[in-house]
Amino acid sequence: MERWALVSGLRGDLETYDLIQRDLKKTRGVTALFVLGDLVGPERNCDALLDRLRNPHRGDLKPDCIYGWWEEQLLAERGFRGERKADALRLSQGEDAVSALLNTVNPSHLKWLASLQFGFIELDCALIHGSSSDVADNLTSETSPLILLDRLTRLNVNRLFTARSNKQFHLELTGGGINSQVKDLNGKREQQQEVPKRSVIGIGAGLNYTLYDIGSDKTHFLTAGSQNNFKGKGFA
């Protein structure tokens, strides 16, 4: 069975990333590793993690990375987003947080971070840090279904994997139909359009990550390094 691993919120934590890589080596069928942003953060120096992501060790599952909210703030402050600056970070956490973030990443990594995409479309799935609306869009299990449906239909996908909330959740918008009436020169006629079942999945952050089984359309919420991760889930 083919599986994806979905990770976010590492924020410079190489030890956590190493634990996840060790887990994945023990898990059958994992063919892709997606890191959905927040590679960097103000808490610690991020250079070692960025080096590992850019130059995987032998035996590592090669990561496909996108940028997240923290990368957006860093790149804006460093002049990679035109006239924009890290205003969102300043407003929420102050000038000290901006200075701390700038000091955690060597400038040699900035061009690589700036080259990362906003998200990926794989099969009928969107993999994005926030949502199709904005990198800062914070979708949770409490978000209105109408908003969730909007974020899905913007990209014409059936599954949206998001990381901004740092939480793990799986919401399903059950399938249904749309009935409409059309009136033209030929008279009035009714149309019915089926709406497929759609899902929004929060993948977690840091030690908490997600596996997605492509064939069975199942998600598994895991914690890196946990001895009970693979019991009863058919992973071993």
N, C-alpha and C positions, 0 to 999 in steps of 0.2 A: 504494500500500500504506500502511495506517495504522500509525503507529508511536508508541510512548510513549518519552519520555526519563525516566530515573530517576537521581536525583542524591542524594547525602548527604554528610555530613561536611565541609561548607564551613567551619564554625567561624569565621565572620566574614570569610572571605577573598573580598572582592569581586572581586579580579582573576581568581581562578579561575572564579567565577560568570560573569564577563563573557566569558571564553574559551569556556565551555560555550555560552553564548547565541550567540556568533559561530559556533561549530560547527553549532548547530541551524539557524541561518539558511541554511546551505549544504546541509542535509540534506532531501531530499524526504520528504514524508509524515508528518513529526512533528506530531502534533495535540495532544499533551498533555505537560506537564512536571510530574513529581512530585518534590518535594523531601522525602525521607524522614528528616527530623530532623537533629539536630546542626547546626542553623543557627548556634548560638553556641558559644563555647569560651573558655578563659582566655588564649589566646595573644595576642590582639589586640583592639582595639576593634571591636565588631560592629555599631555603629549604621548605618554606611553600607550594609552588606549588607542589614540589616533594612529600611532605607528603600527599597532597590531591590526587595526581594521584595514589600513592601507596596504600592509604587507603581511598577510596571514602566515601563521606558522605552518610548518608541515603537519598535515593531518587535520588542520582547521577546516570547518565548513566555510567556504568563502562567503563573506557577508555582502549583501546588496543594501546600500545605505541611502536614506533620504534625509533631508534636513528637517529639524523640528524648531520649536519656539526658541530654545536657547541658542541654536545656531543662527536663527534669524536676528536675534538681538545682537549677537557678536558681530555678524557680518554688517549689519546696519551701522553699528558704532565704528567699525573699521573702514567704512566708506564703500562697501560693496553693494549697497542698496540705494545708490544715488544720493539724494539730499536727506534721506531718512536717517534717523539715529535710534538708539535703543530707548525710545521714549516710554514704551510700555514697561520696560524693566525699571526705569527711573521712577515712574509713577507708583509702581507697586512695591518696590523694595529700596529705592533710594540710590544716591550716587555711589555709595560704598559698594553696592552690589555690582554696579557697572564696572567699577575699577577692579573688583575681585575677578570678574569674568574675563576681562581683558588680560589679566595676569596669568590665567590658567592655560592659555593656548599660545604656543610659539607661532609667530607670523608665517613660518614656512608651511603651516597647514591651511592657511586661509584660502588659497586658490582652490585646493581640493574641496574644502567645505563649500565654497561658492559654486563648485561644479555639480553639486548634488541636486537631484531632482526634487520637485515638490511631492511626488508620489509615484506609485506604480499602478498600472492596470494589468492584472494577470487573470486570464480566463474571464469569468464574470465577477471578479473581485477588484475592489479598489483598496489599496494599502497606502494610507495617508496618516501623517502625524495628528492633524486636527480633523479637518473634513474638506470636502470639495469647496467649501465656502472660504476657509481661512485656516492658516497653520495654527492659529490660536483658538479655533473653535473647540469648545470643551463639551463634547458629547458624553452623557452619562446615562445610567439606567433610568433617570428621572426626566430626561429630555422628552419634550412633546413628540408624539409619533408623527405629527405633521412636519416638524422640523427634520426628523430623521428621514422621512420619505423624500423631502426636498433634497437633502444631501445625497441620497442614493440616486435620485432621478437626474440630478445635474450631470452625473457621469454615466448614466444608463447602465448601472451595475446592480446585481442582486445581493451583494455582500460588501459591506464597508468595514474594514479593519481600522480602528482608530486607537491612538495612544495618549492623546493630550490629557485626559482625566487621570492617568496613572492607575486606573482601576480595571479590574477584570469583570466583564459582564457579557452576556449574550442575549440580545433582544431580537425577537422575531416579529415582523409585520406580516400577519397571515394573509394568504392569498385571497383574492376576491374577484370582483368584476366591476366594470363601469358601463352602465347603460346610458345610451344617448339617443336622441331623436334628431334626424336630419330632414329638413324640408327644402326641396328645390323644385325645379320646373317639372320634374317627374313625379312629384307628390311627396308624401311623408313616409319615411322608413326608419326603422329602429336599428341601432348598431349595438353590439356588445363586445367589449374588449376585456380579456382576462388580465388580471394583475397577478404576477407571480409572487410567491412567498419571498420576502426579502429579510435580510438580517443586518444588524449592526453589532460588531464585536469589539469590546474594549480589551486590549491585549495585555494590560498591566505595565509595570515599569520595574527597572532594577532587577532584583532577584526573581520577580514574578514575570513569567513569560507564557506564551501560548503556542500550542501545536495545532495545526489545522490539517485534517485528513481530507484530501481532495476528493477521493472516490466516494467516501461515505458522508461527506459534508458535516463532519463532526469537529468540534473544538475541544481542546483539553487545556485546562488552566493548571500550570505547574509552578513549582518553586525550585530554583536552582540549588543543587546540592542536597535536596531532601531525599532521604533513604526510601520514602514511600511513593516517590514520583511515579514509578512504573508498575506498581502492584495493581492488578485488577483492571488495567487499561489496555492490555494487549500490546504493549510496547516492547517488551523484552524479547 
